[in-house]
Amino acid sequence: MHNKVRILREEWGLTQKELGEKVGVSRQAINAIETGKFDPSLWLAYDLAKLFKVSIEELFLFIEEDRK
């Protein structure tokens, strides 16, 4: 799953650690989401989208061939 987490995080001037603290996960979890190594739970995706004031669909790009 592709996402815009890194782009929005940088636009908002947040470090991975700061973003993780805002949504209750570690810096490592944010890094794994940004690099596509980890797909967040629906609730974490919701929290990230709410924080960035975008829809989940805007933040996470669902591509059929990426489906696991």
C-alpha positions in Angstrom: 0.0 0.0 0.0 1.4 3.4 -1.0 0.9 6.3 1.3 1.5 10.0 1.7 2.5 9.9 5.4 6.1 11.1 4.9 5.0 13.9 2.6 2.4 15.2 5.0 4.6 14.7 8.0 7.3 16.8 6.4 4.8 19.4 5.3 3.6 19.6 8.9 7.1 19.9 10.2 7.0 16.8 12.3 9.7 14.3 13.0 8.8 10.6 12.9 9.1 10.5 16.7 6.8 13.5 17.1 4.2 12.0 14.7 4.4 8.7 16.6 3.8 10.4 19.9 0.7 12.2 18.5 -0.9 8.9 17.4 0.5 6.6 20.1 3.1 4.5 18.2 6.8 4.4 18.0 9.1 6.2 15.6 10.0 2.8 14.2 6.3 2.1 13.4 6.0 5.5 11.6 9.2 4.6 9.6 7.8 1.2 8.7 4.5 2.8 7.5 6.3 5.4 5.4 8.6 2.9 3.8 5.7 0.4 3.1 7.1 -2.3 5.3 4.0 -2.2 7.6 0.3 -1.5 6.9 -1.3 0.3 9.8 -4.5 -0.9 11.5 -7.7 0.8 10.4 -7.7 2.8 13.7 -4.1 4.0 13.2 -4.9 4.9 9.6 -7.9 6.8 10.9 -5.9 8.6 13.6 -3.2 9.6 11.0 -5.8 10.9 8.5 -7.7 12.8 11.2 -4.4 14.4 12.4 -3.5 15.5 8.9 -7.1 16.6 8.1 -7.4 14.3 5.1 -9.5 11.2 4.3 -8.0 7.7 4.7 -8.3 7.3 1.0 -6.2 10.5 0.4 -3.5 9.3 2.8 -3.4 5.7 1.8 -3.5 4.8 -1.9 -5.1 1.4 -2.3 -3.8 -0.4 -5.4 -5.4 -3.7 -6.2 -2.2 -5.5 -7.2 -0.6 -4.5 -3.8 -3.4 -6.4 -2.0 -2.0 -9.0 0.4 
